[in-house]
Amino acid sequence: MDNKNCELLFAYLKNILYGPRTASLDIDQLDEPYHELGRDLQYLHHAVEELLSYSSELSKGNLSVAFPDKHNFLCENLNQLHENLNHLTWQAQQVAKGDYSQHISYLGEFSTAFNDMTVQLKQREEQLKEDTSRAKSHAEMIEDYNELLVAMLSKRNEWLIVVDIDTKEILYCNKDGHCDPIDSSFCATCKKRLPFQDDILNWNKRDEYKVWEINDCDTYYRVTSFPIEWKERYSYVHIAVDITDEKRMAHTLTSKAYHDAGTGIKNRLFFKEYMEKILNEQRDATLCYLDLDGLKYVNDTFGHSQGDAYIQNFVELIRSCFRNGDTFARIGGDEFCLVLTGRMKDLIDKKLAAILDSFQSESDSEYQCSFSYGTVEIAGKDNELTLDEIIQKADSIMYKCKRKNKVKYPELIR
């Protein structure tokens, strides 16, 4: 091989192997004995270019690329890989459809990983189906319980109302059997039976549990309100209970606890609590300590029924002469206290003197009527006396009055 032919052929081969592969070989430049070798190198050039293009597309994941010339021996292995990848793609699509029987053995370690994956997917799907079945059974059981609960609630006297937090739509009312289907407002029947619907619909205390009371005229309700998620909607539950009877009972018990059974006026317990409030709040007040003269004499001489009438006449007289807002209490058998707002000792002393004169002049009774009194002022913020000391002071003044009455009616006061 002479130097010219060698240089041309080796330069072409170097270009094929190392690039840039843009050069071409002109066969006519070779001597006749080298034409066949030149054509072989041209075929090699074509095969390499085809290999590079083919491998480039496969590296991009383009499995739709056309297969190279079957005579291209350089692409034989890539052809086989291409076929395997196409088949693997189809198998992966079958797995995606739920066919976990797909199994491969032609991709070495990848085959093992793929086969393990299909086994795990099958196991997880079976577990999901089992979990779904259990969840469905649980949901059906809860639904049955809910239906039972709703049936029970519909029989309750309490109102149970579920209101959407944002739209204020009423999602549930256990009284819907008594009215039209629930919508965004109360029906006429509910409005008539549940007068505080505006308070319910306007409730807006997010994430707060609260028990509150509402009264409408003479009807009282205790409402328990708290947020919940009702059928995937953020809502409030309001449970309203009619506590009117409870309130009336409590009022009756309180009234009995604070009233004297014999006269109907306030008793010693109320008087003590009321006076403690006045002293704690440092309010100005006037306290009158009253003692009904001769009650024992009337009871012993004329009987207890006359003694009761004597007490009642005295109570009615005092009540009629003072304001309803003044506090009049019986603190003992024949002992009474009158508490007035403000400091007015002189005025009250004059008024009590006139009342006493009228009471002593009573002509319809079989016995002489009389009472003794002592009045003290409570100096609000400047007061330094305790309740016992105030009563003791009023009691001392009262006894001065009693001594005067005893001179006038010695048989009555002993």
C-alpha positions as semicolon CSV with decimal commas, in nm:
position;residue;x (nm);y (nm);z (nm)
1;M;0,000;0,000;0,000
2;D;0,157;0,327;-0,110
3;N;0,161;0,635;0,104
4;K;-0,114;0,820;-0,083
5;N;-0,377;0,546;-0,045
6;C;-0,280;0,488;0,319
7;E;-0,310;0,854;0,405
8;L;-0,655;0,883;0,248
9;L;-0,791;0,567;0,408
10;F;-0,647;0,629;0,757
11;A;-0,766;0,990;0,756
12;Y;-1,117;0,872;0,666
13;L;-1,110;0,598;0,932
14;K;-0,990;0,846;1,193
15;N;-1,275;1,076;1,099
16;I;-1,523;0,786;1,138
17;L;-1,392;0,688;1,480
18;Y;-1,312;1,025;1,635
19;G;-1,516;1,276;1,445
20;P;-1,628;1,522;1,340
21;R;-1,741;1,270;1,076
22;T;-1,814;1,538;0,821
23;A;-1,546;1,430;0,574
24;S;-1,625;1,193;0,292
25;L;-1,414;0,955;0,085
26;D;-1,381;0,991;-0,288
27;I;-1,324;0,639;-0,419
28;D;-1,189;0,770;-0,747
29;Q;-0,894;0,918;-0,561
30;L;-0,783;0,568;-0,465
31;D;-0,598;0,327;-0,683
32;E;-0,805;0,037;-0,818
33;P;-0,682;-0,222;-0,566
34;Y;-0,810;0,001;-0,280
35;H;-1,161;0,067;-0,409
36;E;-1,323;-0,224;-0,223
37;L;-1,155;-0,124;0,106
38;G;-1,275;0,232;0,053
39;R;-1,635;0,114;-0,002
40;D;-1,613;-0,097;0,318
41;L;-1,505;0,209;0,512
42;Q;-1,795;0,405;0,364
43;Y;-2,037;0,134;0,484
44;L;-1,873;0,146;0,827
45;H;-1,920;0,522;0,825
46;H;-2,291;0,479;0,750
47;A;-2,332;0,209;1,019
48;V;-2,166;0,427;1,286
49;E;-2,383;0,729;1,197
50;E;-2,695;0,511;1,216
51;L;-2,582;0,369;1,552
52;L;-2,524;0,712;1,700
53;S;-2,862;0,847;1,582
54;Y;-3,045;0,536;1,702
55;S;-2,881;0,532;2,046
56;S;-2,946;0,904;2,088
57;E;-3,323;0,857;2,038
58;L;-3,333;0,558;2,271
59;S;-3,149;0,755;2,540
60;K;-3,430;1,013;2,519
61;G;-3,689;0,742;2,577
62;N;-3,821;0,755;2,223
63;L;-3,929;0,393;2,178
64;S;-4,117;0,477;1,860
65;V;-3,790;0,539;1,673
66;A;-3,754;0,320;1,365
67;F;-3,530;0,018;1,389
68;P;-3,200;0,052;1,192
69;D;-3,102;-0,159;0,892
70;K;-3,109;-0,524;0,994
71;H;-2,765;-0,567;0,836
72;N;-2,615;-0,306;1,071
73;F;-2,424;-0,534;1,302
74;L;-2,335;-0,243;1,531
75;C;-2,703;-0,200;1,631
76;E;-2,788;-0,565;1,700
77;N;-2,767;-0,532;2,082
78;L;-2,954;-0,200;2,078
79;N;-3,222;-0,362;1,865
80;Q;-3,268;-0,632;2,126
81;L;-3,278;-0,371;2,408
82;H;-3,532;-0,171;2,207
83;E;-3,756;-0,476;2,169
84;N;-3,726;-0,552;2,542
85;L;-3,816;-0,195;2,637
86;N;-4,118;-0,202;2,410
87;H;-4,237;-0,524;2,568
88;L;-4,163;-0,388;2,918
89;T;-4,372;-0,081;2,839
90;W;-4,666;-0,299;2,741
91;Q;-4,626;-0,507;3,058
92;A;-4,615;-0,189;3,273
93;Q;-4,938;-0,076;3,107
94;Q;-5,098;-0,408;3,196
95;V;-4,983;-0,371;3,557
96;A;-5,134;-0,022;3,562
97;K;-5,466;-0,183;3,462
98;G;-5,442;-0,420;3,759
99;D;-5,282;-0,725;3,594
100;Y;-5,018;-0,816;3,852
101;S;-4,937;-1,149;3,682
102;Q;-4,682;-0,978;3,457
103;H;-4,335;-1,125;3,501
104;I;-4,006;-1,049;3,325
105;S;-3,673;-1,234;3,310
106;Y;-3,484;-1,061;3,033
107;L;-3,345;-0,750;3,207
108;G;-3,125;-0,891;3,479
109;E;-3,146;-0,707;3,815
110;F;-3,418;-0,483;3,678
111;S;-3,628;-0,796;3,622
112;T;-3,599;-0,882;3,993
113;A;-3,696;-0,527;4,097
114;F;-3,992;-0,522;3,855
115;N;-4,120;-0,860;3,970
116;D;-4,089;-0,757;4,338
117;M;-4,279;-0,438;4,259
118;T;-4,573;-0,624;4,102
119;V;-4,592;-0,860;4,402
120;Q;-4,596;-0,563;4,645
121;L;-4,854;-0,377;4,438
122;K;-5,078;-0,682;4,440
123;Q;-5,042;-0,717;4,819
124;R;-5,114;-0,348;4,876
125;E;-5,419;-0,358;4,651
126;E;-5,552;-0,657;4,843
127;Q;-5,486;-0,474;5,170
128;L;-5,662;-0,163;5,038
129;K;-5,961;-0,370;4,932
130;E;-5,973;-0,526;5,277
131;D;-5,942;-0,186;5,446
132;T;-6,206;-0,041;5,215
133;S;-6,442;-0,326;5,296
134;R;-6,392;-0,274;5,668
135;A;-6,437;0,104;5,630
136;K;-6,756;0,050;5,433
137;S;-6,892;-0,185;5,698
138;H;-6,796;0,066;5,966
139;A;-6,962;0,349;5,773
140;E;-7,279;0,142;5,731
141;M;-7,277;0,068;6,103
142;I;-7,231;0,436;6,184
143;E;-7,510;0,524;5,943
144;D;-7,737;0,278;6,123
145;Y;-7,640;0,431;6,457
146;N;-7,697;0,780;6,316
147;E;-8,044;0,685;6,198
148;L;-8,118;0,544;6,541
149;L;-7,978;0,855;6,707
150;V;-8,177;1,085;6,480
151;A;-8,491;0,885;6,553
152;M;-8,423;0,916;6,925
153;L;-8,347;1,287;6,900
154;S;-8,670;1,351;6,712
155;K;-8,855;1,222;7,018
156;R;-8,669;1,452;7,259
157;N;-8,814;1,773;7,393
158;E;-8,485;1,954;7,338
159;W;-8,421;2,139;7,016
160;L;-8,113;2,019;6,826
161;I;-8,018;2,247;6,541
162;V;-7,714;2,232;6,311
163;V;-7,627;2,558;6,132
164;D;-7,362;2,609;5,863
165;I;-7,099;2,850;5,999
166;D;-7,066;3,055;5,680
167;T;-7,399;3,033;5,498
168;K;-7,619;3,014;5,812
169;E;-7,812;2,737;5,639
170;I;-7,991;2,504;5,878
171;L;-7,849;2,162;5,797
172;Y;-8,048;1,965;6,053
173;C;-8,329;2,017;6,301
174;N;-8,466;1,734;6,511
175;K;-8,808;1,898;6,495
176;D;-8,830;1,873;6,117
177;G;-9,113;1,627;6,160
178;H;-9,320;1,919;6,282
179;C;-9,242;2,151;5,995
180;D;-9,154;2,176;5,629
181;P;-8,820;2,047;5,498
182;I;-8,531;2,242;5,647
183;D;-8,394;2,521;5,432
184;S;-8,192;2,836;5,499
185;S;-8,452;2,978;5,738
186;F;-8,689;2,861;6,007
187;C;-9,034;2,760;5,898
188;A;-9,337;2,937;6,044
189;T;-9,396;2,659;6,296
190;C;-9,037;2,668;6,420
191;K;-9,045;3,046;6,444
192;K;-9,354;3,027;6,660
193;R;-9,218;2,748;6,879
194;L;-8,858;2,872;6,895
195;P;-8,869;3,252;6,938
196;F;-8,492;3,302;6,965
197;Q;-8,402;3,177;6,616
198;D;-8,212;3,498;6,537
199;D;-7,976;3,436;6,829
200;I;-7,911;3,085;6,696
201;L;-7,848;3,192;6,336
202;N;-7,624;3,484;6,434
203;W;-7,408;3,281;6,672
204;N;-7,046;3,327;6,565
205;K;-6,805;3,196;6,831
206;R;-6,561;2,981;6,633
207;D;-6,393;2,695;6,818
208;E;-6,582;2,778;7,135
209;Y;-6,792;2,553;7,357
210;K;-7,043;2,755;7,552
211;V;-7,356;2,709;7,758
212;W;-7,573;3,020;7,754
213;E;-7,926;3,118;7,846
214;I;-8,191;3,309;7,655
215;N;-8,525;3,431;7,777
216;D;-8,820;3,536;7,565
217;C;-9,106;3,690;7,760
218;D;-9,173;3,434;8,034
219;T;-8,993;3,144;7,866
220;Y;-8,632;3,053;7,943
221;Y;-8,394;2,837;7,739
222;R;-8,051;2,694;7,814
223;V;-7,850;2,659;7,490
224;T;-7,536;2,447;7,454
225;S;-7,338;2,549;7,144
226;F;-7,021;2,407;6,994
227;P;-6,855;2,369;6,650
228;I;-6,853;2,038;6,459
229;E;-6,804;1,911;6,105
230;W;-7,145;1,803;5,976
231;K;-7,135;1,612;5,649
232;E;-6,805;1,779;5,550
233;R;-6,936;2,127;5,634
234;Y;-6,812;2,338;5,924
235;S;-7,114;2,397;6,143
236;Y;-7,245;2,482;6,488
237;V;-7,461;2,251;6,696
238;H;-7,713;2,422;6,923
239;I;-7,900;2,216;7,183
240;A;-8,179;2,426;7,332
241;V;-8,364;2,312;7,645
242;D;-8,673;2,481;7,786
243;I;-8,580;2,555;8,149
244;T;-8,882;2,771;8,234
245;D;-9,008;2,529;8,500
246;E;-8,656;2,498;8,639
247;K;-8,625;2,876;8,661
248;R;-8,964;2,907;8,827
249;M;-8,875;2,638;9,077
250;A;-8,543;2,809;9,150
251;H;-8,722;3,142;9,191
252;T;-8,974;2,982;9,424
253;L;-8,701;2,822;9,632
254;T;-8,505;3,147;9,642
255;S;-8,817;3,336;9,739
256;K;-8,888;3,092;10,021
257;A;-8,526;3,110;10,135
258;Y;-8,537;3,491;10,156
259;H;-8,892;3,553;10,280
260;D;-9,056;3,522;10,619
261;A;-9,331;3,261;10,604
262;G;-9,555;3,442;10,855
263;T;-9,556;3,790;10,704
264;G;-9,432;3,753;10,346
265;I;-9,162;4,020;10,392
266;K;-8,788;3,956;10,367
267;N;-8,625;3,745;10,640
268;R;-8,307;3,759;10,846
269;L;-8,100;3,573;10,580
270;F;-8,188;3,823;10,309
271;F;-8,134;4,117;10,545
272;K;-7,787;3,996;10,640
273;E;-7,677;3,940;10,277
274;Y;-7,827;4,271;10,168
275;M;-7,650;4,463;10,445
276;E;-7,318;4,293;10,365
277;K;-7,359;4,408;10,005
278;I;-7,426;4,767;10,116
279;L;-7,121;4,767;10,343
280;N;-6,896;4,606;10,079
281;E;-7,006;4,857;9,817
282;Q;-6,966;5,142;10,070
283;R;-7,310;5,283;10,000
284;D;-7,486;5,547;10,210
285;A;-7,792;5,407;10,387
286;T;-8,027;5,448;10,682
287;L;-8,115;5,152;10,905
288;C;-8,422;5,150;11,128
289;Y;-8,439;4,888;11,400
290;L;-8,805;4,821;11,496
291;D;-8,939;4,620;11,787
292;L;-9,309;4,540;11,824
293;D;-9,405;4,621;12,182
294;G;-9,600;4,375;12,395
295;L;-9,615;4,078;12,154
296;K;-9,573;3,831;12,442
297;Y;-9,846;4,009;12,637
298;V;-10,087;3,986;12,341
299;N;-10,007;3,618;12,280
300;D;-10,048;3,525;12,648
301;T;-10,361;3,735;12,704
302;F;-10,554;3,714;12,377
303;G;-10,404;3,408;12,205
304;H;-10,153;3,352;11,929
305;S;-10,403;3,423;11,652
306;Q;-10,437;3,774;11,788
307;G;-10,060;3,792;11,822
308;D;-10,025;3,697;11,453
309;A;-10,282;3,961;11,358
310;Y;-10,092;4,217;11,570
311;I;-9,772;4,137;11,375
312;Q;-9,946;4,146;11,036
313;N;-10,117;4,480;11,107
314;F;-9,782;4,627;11,205
315;V;-9,613;4,492;10,891
316;E;-9,887;4,624;10,662
317;L;-9,866;4,965;10,825
318;I;-9,490;4,994;10,777
319;R;-9,504;4,866;10,420
320;S;-9,776;5,113;10,329
321;C;-9,572;5,405;10,456
322;F;-9,250;5,334;10,265
323;R;-9,141;5,273;9,907
324;N;-9,144;4,930;9,742
325;G;-8,770;4,967;9,683
326;D;-8,700;5,000;10,056
327;T;-8,600;4,678;10,228
328;F;-8,822;4,566;10,517
329;A;-8,723;4,243;10,691
330;R;-8,825;4,041;10,994
331;I;-8,509;3,937;11,179
332;G;-8,673;3,788;11,491
333;G;-9,010;3,713;11,650
334;D;-9,091;4,076;11,724
335;E;-8,783;4,240;11,567
336;F;-8,776;4,410;11,229
337;C;-8,533;4,616;11,024
338;L;-8,605;4,877;10,761
339;V;-8,319;4,978;10,527
340;L;-8,341;5,286;10,305
341;T;-8,097;5,420;10,047
342;G;-7,921;5,740;10,146
343;R;-7,855;5,912;10,479
344;M;-8,183;6,055;10,617
345;K;-8,202;5,979;10,991
346;D;-8,384;6,298;11,090
347;L;-8,645;6,262;10,819
348;I;-8,709;5,895;10,900
349;D;-8,727;5,962;11,274
350;K;-9,001;6,219;11,213
351;K;-9,187;5,981;10,982
352;L;-9,164;5,690;11,227
353;A;-9,283;5,914;11,511
354;A;-9,594;5,998;11,309
355;I;-9,648;5,631;11,220
356;L;-9,606;5,532;11,588
357;D;-9,859;5,792;11,698
358;S;-10,108;5,656;11,444
359;F;-10,039;5,297;11,549
360;Q;-10,080;5,373;11,921
361;S;-10,410;5,547;11,849
362;E;-10,554;5,227;11,698
363;S;-10,904;5,189;11,850
364;D;-11,025;4,864;11,686
365;S;-10,795;4,632;11,882
366;E;-10,864;4,476;12,222
367;Y;-10,511;4,567;12,323
368;Q;-10,282;4,863;12,300
369;C;-10,067;4,875;11,982
370;S;-9,715;5,014;11,995
371;F;-9,363;4,970;11,864
372;S;-9,019;5,106;11,947
373;Y;-8,756;5,214;11,696
374;G;-8,396;5,322;11,665
375;T;-8,245;5,480;11,356
376;V;-7,879;5,503;11,252
377;E;-7,705;5,631;10,942
378;I;-7,442;5,428;10,752
379;A;-7,176;5,665;10,629
380;G;-7,078;5,487;10,306
381;K;-6,702;5,516;10,245
382;D;-6,651;5,673;10,589
383;N;-6,827;5,391;10,775
384;E;-6,604;5,195;11,013
385;L;-6,872;4,985;11,187
386;T;-6,950;4,619;11,125
387;L;-7,305;4,498;11,071
388;D;-7,328;4,371;11,431
389;E;-7,204;4,705;11,561
390;I;-7,456;4,894;11,347
391;I;-7,743;4,678;11,478
392;Q;-7,618;4,714;11,834
393;K;-7,611;5,092;11,795
394;A;-7,964;5,098;11,651
395;D;-8,079;4,860;11,925
396;S;-7,948;5,096;12,194
397;I;-8,138;5,389;12,043
398;M;-8,448;5,171;12,011
399;Y;-8,443;5,093;12,385
400;K;-8,455;5,462;12,467
401;C;-8,779;5,476;12,269
402;K;-8,905;5,158;12,441
403;R;-8,849;5,308;12,786
404;K;-9,069;5,602;12,690
405;N;-9,340;5,365;12,563
406;K;-9,319;5,162;12,884
407;V;-9,404;5,471;13,087
408;K;-9,714;5,521;12,873
409;Y;-9,818;5,154;12,858
410;P;-9,670;4,967;13,157
411;E;-9,904;4,669;13,115
412;L;-9,789;4,626;12,755
413;I;-9,415;4,647;12,813
414;R;-9,272;4,463;13,110
